[in-house]
């Protein structure tokens, strides 16, 4: 998940990403996120990947079963369900933090704000703790899941974008095609790195992450697509297209503010998949068909 301040006057106009990064060696052909006259500053300045690369990769347009209210001032960086509670991480300096949200009403039940100098990013929760990344501070926070009090912190190299867990390990994206696997019980050391590809090509701009039934799901920043990743091989086995969840009018209103899709939560207890975006007016509950294993013959959608 992932804008940032664009030098003074551009801040108010161009909130471009919650997870931004310096020139990216993986930049492929596609629209640049920054205006061409500005230098690249961070990972989100790389060009948007023109995915899917192959029409053979299954692609699904999900059906919505519920629209739930969402705070339109929330610059969503991470979304997760933990022990039946919806947790959300928000970004932007001075507006970053972790919050517990009433899914039915969208009301914030409790929150823990980051210092005004910190830019919040993805979150994950396990073992009674909430782990939150920051964008370029190289620092993660550990909160008590019950009280939201900070109980620890950890450091990592590079940028922090998305975060999730399989219940034992943490998975961290940084806007490139790589996902780091981190062991929180071994001084937050990197166990291995997953290189994410589709049709043999690296897919960068990986943002918000979620662990869903043995797969890693990732928002690909600025594309409106969710990649379904085999964590063993790094291969993208399917796509979920969420570009039409909002109306065309809503998308046009949000795009200049950086209001792109970002936020995936899977509630394993109820088998619910929830998705949202930065400043989006809704959290969408998707039909359970989205959980089916993709098969190539189900989607031969042409590359756009």
C-alpha positions as CSV (number, residue, x, y, z in Angstrom):
1,X,0.0,0.0,0.0
2,X,0.9,2.8,-1.3
3,X,1.6,9.2,-1.3
4,X,3.7,11.5,0.0
5,X,4.5,15.2,0.2
6,X,5.4,16.5,-3.2
7,X,7.5,19.5,-2.3
8,X,5.5,22.2,-0.7
9,X,2.6,23.3,-2.8
10,X,2.1,19.9,-4.5
11,X,1.4,18.3,-1.1
12,X,-2.2,19.5,-1.0
13,X,-2.9,18.7,-4.7
14,X,-1.0,15.4,-5.2
15,X,-1.3,12.9,-2.5
16,X,0.2,10.3,-4.7
17,X,1.0,7.2,-2.6
18,X,1.3,5.9,0.8
19,X,4.3,3.9,-0.1
20,X,6.7,5.8,-2.2
21,X,10.3,5.0,-3.2
22,X,13.5,6.3,-5.0
23,X,14.3,5.5,-8.5
24,X,13.5,1.8,-9.0
25,X,15.7,-0.4,-11.2
26,X,12.6,-2.5,-11.9
27,X,10.7,0.3,-13.5
28,X,9.0,-1.0,-16.6
29,X,7.1,0.7,-19.3
30,X,4.0,2.5,-18.0
31,X,2.7,5.8,-16.7
32,X,5.0,7.5,-14.3
33,X,3.4,8.4,-11.0
34,X,5.5,11.6,-10.6
35,X,5.3,14.5,-13.0
36,X,8.1,14.2,-15.5
37,X,9.8,17.4,-14.3
38,X,10.3,16.1,-10.7
39,X,13.2,13.8,-9.8
40,X,12.4,10.3,-8.7
41,X,12.5,10.1,-5.0
42,X,11.4,6.7,-3.8
43,X,10.0,3.3,-4.9
44,X,6.6,4.6,-5.8
45,X,8.1,6.9,-8.4
46,X,8.7,3.9,-10.6
47,X,6.4,3.5,-13.6
48,X,3.2,1.5,-13.1
49,X,3.6,-2.1,-14.3
50,X,1.3,-2.9,-17.2
51,X,-0.1,-6.1,-15.7
52,X,-1.3,-8.6,-16.5
53,X,1.6,-9.5,-18.7
54,X,-0.1,-12.7,-20.0
55,X,-3.7,-13.3,-21.0
56,X,-3.3,-16.9,-19.8
57,X,-3.1,-15.8,-16.2
58,X,-6.6,-16.1,-14.7
59,X,-8.4,-12.9,-13.9
60,X,-11.6,-12.5,-11.9
61,X,-14.0,-9.5,-11.5
62,X,-15.5,-10.1,-8.1
63,X,-19.1,-9.8,-7.1
64,X,-19.9,-7.5,-4.2
65,X,-22.2,-8.9,-1.5
66,X,-22.1,-5.9,0.9
67,X,-21.0,-2.2,1.0
68,X,-19.9,-1.1,4.4
69,X,-19.2,2.5,5.4
70,X,-15.6,3.7,5.4
71,X,-13.9,6.9,6.6
72,X,-13.3,9.0,3.6
73,X,-10.5,10.8,5.4
74,X,-8.6,7.6,6.0
75,X,-5.5,7.2,3.8
76,X,-5.6,3.4,4.0
77,X,-2.3,1.6,4.2
78,X,-3.2,-1.7,5.7
79,X,-6.3,-3.6,6.6
80,X,-6.7,-6.8,8.6
81,X,-9.2,-8.7,10.7
82,X,-7.8,-10.0,14.1
83,X,-10.0,-12.0,16.5
84,X,-13.1,-10.6,14.8
85,X,-11.9,-7.0,15.0
86,X,-11.3,-4.8,11.9
87,X,-7.9,-3.1,12.2
88,X,-6.7,-0.4,9.8
89,X,-3.4,1.5,9.4
90,X,-3.5,5.0,7.9
91,X,-0.7,7.0,6.3
92,X,0.4,10.6,5.7
93,X,2.6,12.6,8.1
94,X,0.5,13.9,10.9
95,X,-2.4,11.6,10.1
96,X,-0.9,8.2,10.5
97,X,-1.9,5.6,13.1
98,X,-3.6,2.3,13.8
99,X,-7.3,2.1,14.5
100,X,-10.0,-0.4,15.4
101,X,-13.1,0.2,13.2
102,X,-16.7,-0.9,13.7
103,X,-17.3,-2.7,10.4
104,X,-21.0,-2.1,10.4
105,X,-20.9,1.7,11.0
106,X,-17.3,2.7,10.0
107,X,-16.9,4.3,13.4
108,X,-13.4,4.4,14.9
109,X,-13.6,2.6,18.2
110,X,-10.0,3.2,19.3
111,X,-6.8,4.5,17.8
112,X,-3.1,4.9,18.4
113,X,-1.5,7.8,16.5
114,X,2.0,7.9,15.2
115,X,4.3,10.9,15.8
116,X,3.7,13.6,13.3
117,X,7.0,12.9,11.6
118,X,6.1,9.3,10.8
119,X,4.3,8.0,7.7
120,X,2.3,4.8,8.6
121,X,2.2,1.8,6.3
122,X,1.0,-1.8,6.4
123,X,-0.1,-3.8,9.5
124,X,-0.3,-7.4,10.6
125,X,-1.5,-9.0,13.8
126,X,-0.7,-12.2,15.6
127,X,0.0,-13.5,19.1
128,X,-1.7,-10.6,20.8
129,X,0.4,-8.0,19.0
130,X,-0.1,-5.6,16.1
131,X,2.9,-4.9,13.9
132,X,2.9,-1.6,11.9
133,X,5.4,-0.4,9.3
134,X,6.5,3.1,8.6
135,X,7.4,4.2,5.1
136,X,10.9,5.5,5.1
137,X,11.9,5.6,8.8
138,X,13.2,2.0,8.7
139,X,11.2,1.4,11.8
140,X,8.3,-0.9,12.7
141,X,6.1,-0.6,15.8
142,X,4.7,-3.4,17.9
143,X,1.5,-2.7,19.8
144,X,-0.4,-4.6,22.3
145,X,-3.5,-5.8,20.3
146,X,-5.8,-5.2,23.3
147,X,-4.7,-1.8,24.6
148,X,-2.9,-0.4,21.5
149,X,0.1,0.5,23.8
150,X,3.5,0.3,22.2
151,X,5.4,-2.7,23.6
152,X,8.3,-3.0,21.2
153,X,9.8,-1.8,17.9
154,X,12.0,-3.2,15.2
155,X,14.2,-2.1,12.3
156,X,14.4,-3.0,8.6
157,X,16.4,-1.8,5.6
158,X,14.8,0.1,2.8
159,X,11.1,1.2,2.7
160,X,8.1,-0.3,4.3
161,X,4.9,-0.7,2.3
162,X,2.7,-3.8,3.0
163,X,2.7,-6.3,5.8
164,X,0.9,-9.5,6.6
165,X,1.5,-12.8,8.5
166,X,0.8,-16.5,8.1
167,X,0.5,-16.8,11.9
168,X,4.2,-17.3,12.5
169,X,6.2,-15.2,10.1
170,X,5.8,-11.6,8.8
171,X,5.8,-10.8,5.0
172,X,7.0,-7.3,4.1
173,X,6.7,-5.5,0.7
174,X,8.6,-2.4,-0.2
175,X,7.3,-1.4,-3.6
176,X,9.6,-3.6,-5.6
177,X,8.9,-7.1,-6.8
178,X,10.4,-8.6,-3.7
179,X,8.7,-9.7,-0.5
180,X,10.8,-10.2,2.5
181,X,9.9,-13.0,5.0
182,X,10.8,-12.0,8.5
183,X,10.9,-14.0,11.7
184,X,9.8,-11.8,14.7
185,X,11.1,-14.4,17.1
186,X,14.7,-14.2,15.7
187,X,15.4,-10.5,16.0
188,X,13.2,-9.8,13.0
189,X,15.8,-11.4,10.7
190,X,15.0,-12.0,7.0
191,X,14.4,-15.7,6.5
192,X,14.1,-15.5,2.8
193,X,13.0,-13.3,-0.1
194,X,10.2,-14.0,-2.5
195,X,10.7,-12.7,-6.0
196,X,7.2,-12.1,-7.5
197,X,6.7,-12.8,-11.2
198,X,3.9,-13.2,-13.7
199,X,4.7,-15.0,-17.0
200,X,8.3,-14.9,-16.0
201,X,8.4,-11.1,-15.6
202,X,9.0,-9.4,-12.3
203,X,5.9,-7.5,-10.9
204,X,6.9,-4.4,-8.9
205,X,4.8,-1.9,-7.0
206,X,3.6,-4.6,-4.6
207,X,1.8,-2.8,-1.8
208,X,-0.7,-3.9,0.9
209,X,-0.5,-7.6,1.6
210,X,-2.8,-10.3,3.0
211,X,-2.4,-14.0,3.7
212,X,-5.4,-15.8,2.3
213,X,-5.7,-19.6,2.6
214,X,-2.0,-20.2,1.8
215,X,-1.7,-17.5,-0.8
216,X,-0.2,-14.0,-0.6
217,X,-2.5,-11.4,-2.0
218,X,-1.1,-8.0,-2.9
219,X,-2.4,-4.8,-4.2
220,X,-0.3,-3.7,-7.1
221,X,-0.1,0.1,-6.6
222,X,-2.1,2.2,-9.0
223,X,-3.4,-0.7,-11.1
224,X,-6.6,-1.6,-9.3
225,X,-5.5,-5.3,-9.4
226,X,-4.8,-7.7,-6.6
227,X,-2.2,-10.3,-7.3
228,X,-2.6,-13.8,-6.0
229,X,0.9,-15.1,-5.3
230,X,2.1,-18.6,-4.6
231,X,4.5,-17.9,-1.7
232,X,6.6,-20.9,-2.4
233,X,7.5,-19.9,-6.0
234,X,6.6,-16.2,-6.1
235,X,4.5,-16.9,-9.2
236,X,1.3,-14.9,-9.6
237,X,-1.4,-17.6,-10.1
238,X,-4.3,-15.2,-10.7
239,X,-5.6,-11.6,-10.6
240,X,-8.6,-10.0,-8.9
241,X,-9.8,-6.9,-10.7
242,X,-11.3,-4.4,-8.3
243,X,-11.2,-1.4,-10.7
244,X,-15.0,-1.3,-11.0
245,X,-16.0,-1.5,-7.4
246,X,-16.3,2.3,-7.3
247,X,-18.3,4.1,-10.0
248,X,-16.5,6.0,-12.7
249,X,-17.5,9.2,-11.1
250,X,-16.1,8.2,-7.7
251,X,-12.8,7.0,-9.3
252,X,-12.4,10.3,-11.1
253,X,-13.0,12.3,-7.9
254,X,-10.5,10.2,-5.9
255,X,-7.7,9.7,-8.4
256,X,-6.2,13.2,-8.1
257,X,-5.9,12.6,-4.3
258,X,-4.2,9.3,-4.7
259,X,-7.4,7.5,-3.8
260,X,-6.4,4.1,-5.3
261,X,-7.3,0.6,-4.2
262,X,-5.3,-0.4,-1.1
263,X,-6.5,-2.7,1.7
264,X,-7.3,-6.4,1.8
265,X,-8.5,-8.2,4.9
266,X,-9.5,-11.9,5.2
267,X,-11.6,-13.0,8.1
268,X,-10.9,-16.7,8.3
269,X,-13.6,-17.3,11.0
270,X,-16.3,-16.2,8.6
271,X,-14.5,-16.7,5.3
272,X,-15.1,-13.0,4.4
273,X,-12.9,-11.1,2.0
274,X,-12.9,-7.3,2.6
275,X,-11.3,-4.7,0.3
276,X,-11.1,-0.9,0.3
277,X,-8.9,1.9,-0.9
278,X,-7.4,5.2,0.2
279,X,-10.2,7.7,0.9
280,X,-12.8,5.2,-0.4
281,X,-16.3,5.7,0.9
282,X,-16.8,1.9,1.3
283,X,-15.3,-1.3,2.5
284,X,-16.5,-4.0,0.1
285,X,-17.3,-7.5,1.1
286,X,-16.6,-9.8,-1.9
287,X,-18.5,-12.9,-2.8
288,X,-16.8,-16.1,-1.5
289,X,-16.3,-17.2,-5.1
290,X,-13.2,-15.0,-5.0
291,X,-11.6,-17.7,-2.7
292,X,-11.7,-20.4,-5.3
293,X,-8.4,-21.5,-6.7
294,X,-8.0,-19.9,-10.1
295,X,-7.9,-22.1,-13.2
296,X,-6.4,-20.9,-16.4
297,X,-9.5,-21.7,-18.5
298,X,-11.7,-19.5,-16.3
299,X,-10.1,-16.3,-17.5
300,X,-8.5,-15.6,-20.8
301,X,-9.0,-11.9,-20.5
302,X,-7.0,-9.9,-23.1
303,X,-4.2,-7.7,-21.9
304,X,-5.3,-4.1,-21.8
